[in-house]
Amino acid sequence: MNNSFHNLVIYNGYPLSVVVAVIFHSLILALLLYLQSNRSTEALELIQPTVVKALIVQENPQVANERKRLERQQQRVRQQEEARVAEAERQRQEKARAEKQRQERERAALRERQKQERLNAEQLRKEKEQRERREKEREREERERKEQERRQRELAEAQRQQEIRDREQREAAELATSEFEMVQSGTALIQQLVQERWSRPPSARNGMRAVLQIRMLPTGELVDAVITQSSGDPAFDRSAENAVYRAAPFRELQNLPINVFNANFRSLSLIFEPEDLLN
């Protein structure tokens, strides 16, 4: 009986109220079509359709059970999906936390490494500055040492040069004294020899003056004697020339150093005056 009742309620899956409504509307449509076909001139009164109230009929238990089973299955599926989503979310969050912790550890390690690198760089900079200071100090000490050595060498060289100059001056003074003495001695010798052999002529008078230029060889031999300034008296001039030739050669001159001879005796001027013989 329950099956028949359910068959009335549900026909091909549709509720009874729906079936009744469809039948009712079909009848109204057929009536309208009939009235239109008769072409009645009478005014048609619109018939207000009767309100059909759908009755709530108890659902089929099998369908309900199936529906509930499906609902439970769907609920389990939703719960499983929610659990899966929650698990995925939990895993994602855990993974995100792990990734965050890993990034934090990496950042901490990076900061520590950067800090250590800064410390190492600072240490290297300090060591470099210390090396540079030591190097500059060594260079300064080396420059000072070289400068001191240079000054000592310059002082020693100056002292040596001064000693050389002093020695040269002494030697030059001694040489000059010796040369002067030799020149004075040679000149005096020539004057003495010429004076001993000069015979003044009777025509000689005070104020007469004859100058002879004589040239000699290092051996003391006379090359020539030339009157460079005449006394005005030919006899006086000839007597001066004869005195020089009679006194030559002057052998003592060959003992003189050649430079002394060349500078003083290779060409020598003799002055003849009646009073004396001067050079």
Secondary structure by P-SEA (a helix, b strand, c coil): caaaaaaaaccccccaaaaaaaaaaaaaaaaaaaaaaaccccccccccccccccccccccaaaaaaaaaaaaaaaaaaaaaaaaaaaaaaaaaaaaaaaaaaaaaaaaaaaaaaaaaaaaaaaaaaaaaaaaaaaaaaaaaaaaaaaaaaaaaaaaaaaaaaaaaaaaaaaaaaaaaaaaaaaaaaaaaaaaaaaaaccccccccccbbbbbbbbbcccccccccccccccccaaaaaaaaaaaaaaccccccccccaaaaaacccbbbbbbccccccc
